[in-house]
Amino acid sequence: MPGTNVLDTALGLGFTFFLVAVLCSAVVEFIANLVKKRAKYLLRGLRDMLDTPAGAEAAGLGDRWSGVRQGVTGEKQLYRDALAATPEVAYAASKAAEGAASADEKAAGQPSTELDTDDQPWAVRLLGHPLLRPFKQSRAGGLQTRNPAYLPANAVAAALLDLIVPDRQGKLTIDKVRVSVDALSESVPFKRALLGLLKTAGDDFKAFRQLLEDWYDAQMDAIGGAYRRWARRWAIAIALVVAVGLQVDSIAIANSLYNDQPLRQAVVAAATNGTLCEQATDPTKTKECVSQQLDDLGAQGLPVGWGVDKPDDSLGWLSRILGLAITAAAACLGAPFWFDVLNRLGSLRSVGNKPKSDA
C-alpha cells in the first residue's frame, strides 16, 4: 500500500538520522571529556557567582576576571588552582575573618603562620572545602586529577556557609550568618547578593539556606545553557563531517527505501527490533555500534558510504549536496529527538488499519 510504503520510508529515514545523531553526540561527548569542558563550565559558573565584580561584564572584564594571583591569568590557571585547593586554602578567609590577630602579628613584625591565600578566588576556596573535595575525580593513590563536573546544591550551600561564618562552635543561626556577612569586606563580590538573600529570608534560617541553594541552581542553569550552546556548535560541525565522511545522502536513501521493498523491510526491521544503538559511557563503543549498523544496512543495499555511485551531472551533484545537508541538519536535532520520532512512527505503524464495524 502506498501509505504503508511512505510510513516505512519515513521510519527508515528516521532510523538513519538517529544513527548519525548518536554518532555525533558520542563525538561531542568525547571532545567534552577530553578537554574537561563540563568541569570548566562548572568552575566558570562558580567564578561568576562568587568572584566576578559587579559591573565587570559591562566593563568588558568578564572574560579576563578570575581573581587569581597577579601575573597569572586565564581559566587554565584557575582550573589548576581549584584542583590543587586544600582545606587550608578554603579556610584561609575564615581565619582572617575571625579577628585581626594575623594583622597584628604582621604589624608587630612577627611571622604569621597563615597561608598567604588572600589572592585566591572564592571559587577555588570553595572547591578546597572538605565537603566538596570528594567530588573531584582521583586516582587509586589519592591524586586528584579532575575537578567535579557536578556539585549538589545542598553541599555547595553548606560549604559556603562554613566558609563565611568563622564561628565553629554552637548551632548555626541566621543571626550568626548576618553578622558574618556584614563583616565581609566590601571587595567580596557576592556580599551584596548574600545581603539580598538575608533580607528576603528575614529571620528564617531554613528559608535563607533554601534561597542560597536556589541561587546556585539558577547559576548552574545559566551555565548549563552555555554548555549546551557550546555542544550545539560542535554538533553542527561534526554532523557535517559525519554526513560527508560517511556519504549519508538523505534524498538518495529516501528514494532507495521507497522503491526497494526488501531494503525497506530490512531497515524497518532494524529500527523496530529493539536493538537501537544507545550512547554508551565509552564513546568508542557507541561509534562501533553505529558503524556496524550502517555497514549492515549498506550490505543490504542502503546507499551509504563512498562505494555509492557518484552523480553524473550538475543536477545530481546538487541533489547530493542537498541530501548531505539535510542529514547534517537532522542529526543536529539530537538522538533523543529521533528516538521519540521512531517510537511514534513505530506505534503508528503497529496500529494498522482500523477494523470495519459490523454495522
Protein Blocks (a to p, Z undefined) as FASTA:
>chain_A
ZZlmmmmmmmmmmmmmmmmmmmmmmmmmmmmmmnommmmmmmmmmmmmmmmcghklmnop
mmmpnoiaehiacjklmmmmmmmpcfklmmmmmmmmnpcklmmmmmnopacfbdcfklpc
fklmmmmpmklmmmpccdfkopafbdcfbdcfklmmmmmmmmmmmblgdjddfklmmmmm
mmpcfklmklmmmmmmmmmnomafklmmmmmmmmmmmmmmmmmmmmmmmmmmmmmmmmmm
mmmmnopafklmmmmmmmmmklmmmmmmmmmnopaccddfblmlmmmmmmmmmmmmmmno
pagdjkbccdfbfklmmmmmmmmmmmmmmmmnojklmmmmmmmmmmmmmnopadddfZZ
